[in-house]
Amino acid sequence: MMPRCSLKNRVNKTLYENHCETGYKYRIVTANHKTDKCMLDRTRIVLINTSHPGNIGSAARAMKTMGLSELYLVGPAEFPHPKAVEMASGASDILDQAVVVDTLDEAIADCTLVIGTSARMRAIPWPLLTPREMVEKVKREAPNSQTAILFGREQSGLSNDELQRCNIHISIPANPDYSSLNISAAVQVVAYELRVASLDQAAISEEWDYRLATADEMEKFFTHLQEVLIEIDFLKMNAPRKLMTRLRRMFLRTRPDVMEMNILRGMLTAVQDTNKKK
């Protein structure tokens, strides 16, 4: 397994041409707005099992136009690849900095807010927002926090297991008669909302005495919780009835801080110690 932050791909940069033999390149001219760079810098785009390298390049271009720079790739089929550089169209620096990892765990371990792009889950509903509603939550994250926004596979999106790793889900309110967005288009919509929310905004964050628990800490808690529930015969693995899924949803929705997490883990350990004495 690759260390999470040690591998940074080196992709040969291509010269960005200012002119084309056919057609035109358009440049959007924007006003010189001040932005909350901290908000954009602490937001990570995560692409999972992307099969076509061109989609990675297009996503990098969408990110750079809106001021995002941190790209994580979980098990891409082909990367580095010349097609990714071609489709990045001048955003090959985003590809150069991209972090490639084997698992989603590695991509989100240090994140305190994990957001999944998806339609509403069928079995058990999860907190579901539009991208515009989502950025209001991101704005209020602590300056030293890290947010990850997950984008799934071209054909099937995020799996249920991956969606259950998220605090919230977002759904782009596209035309219901034709709602098919490719990955780079979805990244562009989300990146645009993040960009707009960052314009002319002072950093807004909710002050708290302890930082929020990271995704890695939450997973260790869920593992510990399941062990204890099995030990006390509350969770029966032959008939789980989605108990752990509902508990996962509850704790991911409440987002405990690290002190609260330590209290919860301490309670579980005390239950185990007491159970052993019987």
Buried (B, 14 or more C-beta within 10 A) or exposed (E): EEEBEEEEBEBEEEEEEEEEEEEEEEEEEEEEEEBBEBBBBBBBBBBBBBEBBBBBBBBBBBBBBBBBBBBBBBBBEBBBBBBBBBBBBBBBBBBBBBBBBEBBBBBBBBBBBBBBBBEEBEEEEBBBBEBBEBBEBBBBBBEEBBBBBBBBBBEEBBBEEBBBBBBBBBBBEEEEEEEEBBBBBBBBBBBBBBBBBBEEBEBEBEEEEEEBBBBBBBBBBBEBBBEBBEBEEEBEEEEEEEBBBEBBBEBBEEBBBBEBBBEBBEEBEEBBEEEEEE
